[in-house]
């Protein structure tokens, strides 16, 4: 059994560490925060994306992104996005 230590237990790092192992693996996660997940936990509400096939538009994307930012987003940066 291989052992893998992942400091700062962000989901992508943990998945990558476990996925790279070719043997049965014991994965040890070390996290300084109260909950595991890193940025993945912060993004649990989803990631904004534009899908023209579903009737989305750049204007709707901008509006939704601003709304999901909870009044913390900078409109000029969201517009650039």
N, C-alpha and C positions, 0 to 999 in steps of 0.2 A: 504494500500500500504506500503510495507516494504521499507526501505532506506538502501542502501549499499554504503559505501565509500571505494574506492580503491585508495590508495596512490601509486604512481608510476604505471601508467596505462599501464602495459605490457598486451598484448592481452590475454595471458593464464590466468592471474589473473582476468581480467575483465570478461572473459567468465566463469571462475570458480565461481566468485562472483554472477553473474547473474544466472548461472545454478543451484546453490544451493538453490535459493529462491523458495519456494513453493507458494508464493503469488505473485500478481503483484509487481514488484520491480522498484524503482527509483534508478538508478545507477549513482553515482557521481564519475567521474574520475578526479584525481589530478595528474598532470604531471609537472615536473620541466623543461623538455626539450621543444623545440619549437613544436615538433610533438609528437603525441601519438604513443605508440607501443613498447617502450623499445627494448629489444633484438630481438623481432619479426620483428621490422622495419629494423633492421640491416641485418637480415637473409632473406630479401624479395627476394633475388636472388635465393633462394633455399637452400636445405641442401644436401650435397653430400652423396650418398649411393651407395653401390655395389649391383648389381642384376645379378647374374650369368645366370639367365634365359634369359637375353636380350643380352648376349654376352660380358658382362662386365668382367673385370679381375682385380686383385689387382693392376697390373701395370697401367691400364687405370684409375682406381680410384685414384691412387696416382698422375698421371699426371693431371687429371681434378681438383683435390683438390689443387695442387700447382698453376695451372693456375687461379683458382678462387680466390686465395689468393692475387693476384696482386703483386707478388714479396715480400710479407710481411711474408709468411709462412716459418717456419723452416723445411727444407727438412727432417731432421732426425725425427722430431715429426710427420710429415705427413706420413712418412714411417711406424712408429709405429702404427699410427691410422689405 
